[in-house]
């Protein structure tokens, strides 16, 4: 099992509930051999702000470690520490149909924006990195022969493309690559953000997971609600506050909360309670997070150790791949 996180932005509650928590739970599982990595080459597609890419790598690594990623079992590394990934990317470029990349959602969306703006240049502002992003992602996955790739719905197409690319390589050269499957868990929570839209760094409506207590409370108080008064029964469905509570609370707690919505809990009281609840749940990890941020050298050592383990797999495998395409010693 393998999954990557693009190093842009600061981890938020939505990332936690949707991706980080299930991944950390899986890292404690002996059944799977898991690979988790910081996709910092992917970050360059979206951001050319060096300081923020660097800072985001630090924050994401600290978050995963603070929340208890089991780095003895799981292999935790940084994409850019594995030179075999860009090496494989090039080889895969040679078996990737350009037409396949033309169909990638992210590229099509960027072209659509240009067309809607009336531009005569459909590829305006689109880099080769954005266009060929799925090939880099295929290399991430195929280099480790991952069987299962847990991703959000928006990434499903990329995993399917990795499968297509693997198939083409296997057919043209040698059966070296496992065909990966996307794993999309429909039960994992998708949280709404401050403005009611999906919590996402692209909407700028996120609540960071580890922000100082005062700021955290302020943000929770800012979550948009309707204008129902205390005492009026309220819907849980589509309520951002309820969703967030549900992502953290036990089933019994959620049932009690449902009743309190029916009984007309006031939004102000609910926000205060939600703040206290989350704060209590996150404060231990937040302390650990702050401790880790103050010791980036430790994080660096953890990642370097992870990359040594990852390369134990990658180095011999890339040699097989190179040999299969005819790149090998002459004598
Ligand atoms: N593109 C993924 C995202 O933005 C991150 C990613 C990069 C990834 N490489 C990967 C996920 C390989 C799974 C497997 O969310």
Boltz pocket constraint, residues with backbone or C-beta under 6 A from the ligand:
constraints:
  - pocket:
      binder: B
      contacts: [[A, 2], [A, 3], [A, 4], [A, 5], [A, 6], [A, 39], [A, 42], [A, 136], [A, 137], [A, 140], [A, 141], [A, 149], [A, 150], [A, 151], [A, 155]]
      max_distance: 6.0
